[in-house]
Amino acid sequence: MTALAIEHDTPLRAAAAVARPLTGNEAIARGAWEAGVRVAAAYPGTPSTEILESLATYPREDVHAQWSPNEKVALDVAIGASYCGVRALTAAKHVGLNVAADALMSHAYIGAHGGLVLAICDDPGIHSSQTEQDTRYYARLATVPVLEPADAQEALDYTRLAFDLSERFDTPVIVRSTTRLSHTRTVVRLGERHAPPPRGFTEDPNRNVIMPAMARRRRPFILAREQRLAEYFDGATVTRVEPGDAAIGVITVGTAYAYVKEVLPGASVLKLASSYPLARETIRAFCAAHERVFVVEELEPMIETEVRAMGLAVAGKEFFPRAGELSAEIVRDGFVAAGVLAPRPPAPTFDLEPLVRPPVLCAGCPHIGSYFPLRSGEARVTGDIGCYTLAALQPLAAMDTCVSMGSSIGNAVGMALSGAERKPVVATIGDSTFLHGGIPALMDAVYNQASITVLLLDNRTVAMTGGQDHPGTGRTLRGDATHKVDYEALCRAVGVNWIRRVDSYDLAAGRQTLREAMEYDGVAVVISDRPCVLDPVKIKGPPLTVDAAACTACQSCMNLGCPAITWSEETLEGRHKVQIDPAQCIGCAMCLQVCPTDGIGAGMNA
Amino acid sequence: MNEAAHAIDPAAVAAAPRPTNVLVVGVGGQGVIMVSKVLARLAQRHDLEIKQSEVHGMAKRGGSVFSHVRFGPQVWAPTIPVGEADVLVALEWAEGLRWLPYVDPERGTFIADTKRIVPPFGCTDRRRGATLAYPGTAVADVVGLVPHAYALDAEGMASELGNPRVANTLLLGVLSTVLDFGVGEWREVLAEFVPAGTVETNLAAIETGRAWALDVAARGVLPLAAAPARAPAVDVPTGAVRLDIEAAWCKGCDICVKFCPELCLRLNAERVVELTDPAACTGCRICEWLCPDLALAVRNVASPAEAPA
């Protein structure tokens, strides 16, 4: 291993450093920029999206930042840059790493020529995800180190450190964030950018080409690397003992550290930077010095299990839950249950009527028009990941399944070929999700001659995460014009012969086209075509109004689930008539089409 | 093991300095994040440590939005524990009620706009006599539950200033009387965060909110500007309905089936309309009115026992 200029563990900032409030995600981006990252790629996913959006605000000549169609492509792009000896970053949400996991496993063997960092954001509490999973299992599975910052300052510092460790130990490095860290803004002291000069590609097939013989040779290196990293963390200043009362010791990492400090001021704390590999000797000494030791970590008992395997007595998940996001209250309750803290007087309870306010599709959302014709229940409808997953809920209730990014089409093929589904099968998938993981499944449908309909919801953005660009929008992350995927040509190229395009707002055309598609023997693609009403531009047209005299309170328009339509105070035969909120209504006119009494229009007598 | 020997001294826990905790809540698009950013900037000007935490994603789509703002010499957890909010600022009435347990029961202040944003979910009951699913809790019901409360029709007051969208700034004006920052600072920081063309209206709004709060505090009156109206009682809850079908008159045109809002009609094997789910029929009469052959009729019946077989 050649000697490298290592900055880690040394003060990164001048004494009078500039301070700025940053979210955890913005701090990760800043840390990457300061570390001299040259290439960054990602697919949007809450809570990780803002890392790349933030990196794209740094000068182009410093860093190439891009959206990729999915997380695996993004990691492969970063690996390519690392092959050429420049620093590279990919960012993803926890389930995004599932998609990129294949490349990560191989790259753990190949190693990092230029520093390679994966910023992965977990979502404890499942604020906006399909699962609650602990990325630290991936670190262990791939035998790569994982750094867990506790706040935005550490997010910046650890990201810088991660690049140094990546090159020093010849490994990709994971920086693990969580929703709470990614979206919490704190004042962060900034540093300067120090970009190491590009080292260029090193022609070394034994190292760069993973094959059985190479992998077998590399395996002992990986195990030795794990040991060297454990030793590094034992000696590094980022592994920190904060001495206190010798009776109680708490081992903690990441945001859990903040909760421990909140509820146990003055306790003795061992704050780790990494849950894998562990600073084993530091932990051994810490346990020996305290009568009772707790491990407080969010989600899975990664540290706890390993510390127990070392033969040390610690308490953890019997007091602090595995499921859900931690909070000061939950950590306090755990220490109360453990007899460490005195119970608090119970908080006052309020006997108030609760209000249910689930997320809804926006007023005028084209997905409403796409799914409305499927409300009848004539088809078996597979769904996918996006805002439109909300169509599974009342009142649309037009979706039967949702699994993972791009699953809708493969699921539909399996249903159609199962011989057990009488209804026609319709796969519904957003434009970005289709490009992410739907294309191979569409090929599968044609190849295996499944008779399915694919309803492609083309709203020309990644709406769910706040309106990002993708290969179907014709614009890059930095807003440059680029080629735009031609969905019709793409579908034809994989063998789809029946393709129609409909206006999402034309409910009758949507229904008729879907009916024809479902009758077609083979793969039929219907492209439902309308831009998202929020991105890239907020759409607002003149609002429609309800003629109260004509409204019969039949509730047909309420079946759209449009948030601009609510009950008015007038009733007919005991049921509420409707009204339209002019501030929310964009004038899409879908409600006008479903009104059986022509009671909705522009400038009706309100 | 002697558990007591391992306990932390409660006095030490109680003595730890606590940051100022402000919880800002509302509905997506109302400006919750703007309010919390203003607070964070004010705290930053005083070189205080700040944590401002929010959740994005699903929450944006018309759901509840919240932002925890904590500042002080030392801030640890990014979120405010239950019962520790010094101030709860609610941009929408029911959202304020939802977060009420977070208000410090000994010294907390509740500042709420009485504006009601009714979600479509509140209008889903199709039965006759159904009422809006929105809390009927009135302002007067809440005032006694928290140490300090201000409830005002901020949107109405903002409309009088010429822009209903400055309602959140008006609430900031009320908040400014509770926190220790100088009036001038609020004005300076606010000017940084609002669109250039709206600075004047926003400054007027902060002044209006501030004057209103100081006035009610000085006069010791109940701190309410307006109470949200309760939903009026609904007329004629006329018991059950029954759909009568004259099968011989039905020619199977399918019109009623396609227009039924509850999807509870279908054509049977003989292409004659039938009711698939009597419980789903709300008696809206759309089928009755649209049938070209008068084959369907909704009858009011006195009791569910007379409802369709």
Interface residues (C-beta under 8 A of the other chain):
Chain A: P21 T46 P47 H127 S128 D151 T179 R180 L181 H183 T184 R185 T186 V187 D245 A247 I248 T255 A258 Y259 K261 E262 V263 L264 P265 G266 A267 E291 R292 S327 A328 E329 R332 F335 G339 V340 L341 A342 A347 P348 T349 F350 L352 E353 P354 L355 V356 R357 P358 P359 V360 L361 C362 R375 S376 G377 C387 L390 Q394 P395 M464 T465 G466 T552 A553 C554 Q555 S556 M558 N559 G561 C562 P563 I565 T566 W567 E569 T571 E573 G574 R575 H576 P596
Chain B: M1 E3 A4 A5 H6 A7 I8 P10 A12 V13 A15 A16 V27 A40 R41 Q44 E49 I50 K51 Q52 S53 E54 V55 H56 G57 M58 A59 K60 R61 G62 G63 S64 V75 W76 A77 P78 T79 P81 V82 G83 A94 E95 L97 R98 L100 P101 P105 V118 P119 P120 F121 G122 C123 T124 R126 R127 R128 G129 A130 L132 A133 Y134 P135 G136 T137 L145 A231 P232 V234 D235 V236 P237 T238 F259 P261 L263 T282 G283 C284 R285 I286 W289 L290
